[in-house]
Amino acid sequence: MVAGSAMAVDMPDVAKKGTCTACHAIDKKVVGPAWMDVSKKYKGDAGAAAHLDGVISKGGKGVWGSSPMPAMTKVSDADRKALIDFILGLAK
């Protein structure tokens, strides 16, 4: 995958089958930030994966505006990891 050219078909299954894409897209803001913007923000940050894991599992607010991200409590550890790896890999 070439940086910046990721397509929806490259998304992990959890993103395609879950509710992720109701609020996020790869390259544009929907309700939440574009995943490419998240990837760029955290590029080179050694703690990014752990931070995003917490935001996905527990929810978050205030980093990307006033809309809170609800906790995604039904997403498995493996699915969260796949989604986080995908997001952080976008800005390589």
Secondary structure, 3 states (H helix, E strand, C coil): CCCCCCCHHHCCHHHHHCCHHHHECCCCECCCCCHHHHHHHHCCCCCHHHHHHHHHHHCECCCCCCCCECCCCCCCHHHHHHHHHHHHHCCC
